[in-house]
Amino acid sequence: MLGAFLAGLFTIGAAILMPGGENRTGAFSPAREDPSAVPAAPGGGAQNVPASRQPLPPGGAIRGEGTPPRLAIVVDDCGYDPTRDAEWLKFPEKITLSVIPFGPSSRRLAQSAHERGFGVLINVPMEPEGSVSDRTEGFRLRRGMRGEEMETLLGRMIEENPWATGASNHMGSAFTADLESMTTFVSLLKGKGLFLLDSMTTSRSVAVRAALQAGIPVARRDVFLDADMAPEEMRVQWKKTIAIAKEKGTAVLLCQGREDSLRTMLDLVPDLEAEGVRAVTLTELLSPVRSL
């Protein structure tokens, strides 16, 4: 069944996974490895919760004839600001929350998002290029890590967040560029029935390649809304996202879970109805769509 899923992606969904160039917004714009997203303080521990997962059904990010363009909005770096995280749960359209493990609100946020009908990802901390200090230093996936160690760490993250249907990378410009490390990681995701979102923190990422070789569902973000962008620039990037969704049928927008991002997104999201674009979770974007 998973083979049929990937066959569909290679045949008619490749533009989603492997767009021309590094992205469709022009010059490559990596999602920043922003230590301010996670306060620099000791992290919490995982809680034991049994997790049960099934692989996604066969299909792909395929738009049936007569269905509207679809947009998956992924909110990054959640789980470490309970007040701000709670505000995202009030978002008026479907979104996917990418939750960093072991934060003060990580578990509660993931469960609440799932109950709200939002998508949930594990925002897996990964080794960046250079030195970046934040709360995730003690549980990052690193190059050269043994498979058993990686499996144990990922298992703890899943125990805390059994509502996640996929994983994305928090930072990871070094890790996602290392094929051996990514091959091990995606094989673990496959065993857990999780898909992968490549946040594209580096143009050298081999995440999509490794995922496709392993035979797991995978997506790559199309546009990144940096919280430090001026509102005018955010609107420009938003319009590009809408244009991609209309042209290709689907688009993935990644934004940071900061307060500035929330305010701007609340201003922009009413455009969706006027543009005829449907907000969906990332899981829904990667699932087959039937014609109306």
PyMOL commands that set and color helices and strands:
alter all, ss='L'
color gray80, all
select helices_A, chain A and resi 2-12+14-17+35-37+82-88+106-116+135-139+147-160+179-192+207-214+231-248+259-268+271-275+282-285
alter helices_A, ss='H'
color red, helices_A
select strands_A, chain A and resi 70-78+96-99+119-126+166-171+195-198+218-220+223-225+250-256+278-280
alter strands_A, ss='S'
color yellow, strands_A
deselect
rebuild
show_as cartoon
